[in-house]
């Protein structure tokens, strides 16, 4: 089961994939060292195949949900209601 993220939500990299895909119209493979574990980004798109478009400081990449986790804590979401 893949995680779901809201568009505009902040996510954090929890593991590095063997390579990352750019979120360009013609995606290219890049080495995983363009992002770091713990780096935060913003979800801007949902793509087929379980990929999420995430904008990081060094560019926008397609990330599978197993490699990212939400930054917002459940307690913060519950206390705002």
Steps between C-alpha positions, in 0.01 A plus 500: 500500500643837402473812714287790387613863517308820441619732226698778668594291805859482623677166487840374617728247330528192727701276264687547174395307190767347273439797265255791477291613203468867414144633478560642153265424208769252388625360835871425531672277752739666742728355768341495846753749640303796357280469811587402857325299769312747717462758223155659487296583193147592394264264314375666182365209293366144505625278217396154382690200630514617862726801438473842662644818352705665775685832472829507692768770521698343213204431270176310459506122508257208480508307828327177594304521827730244670786753488313798647298571812279789606661776707173608667430316822153351566473693829543834322224410254262391777559807718413738214148356467 
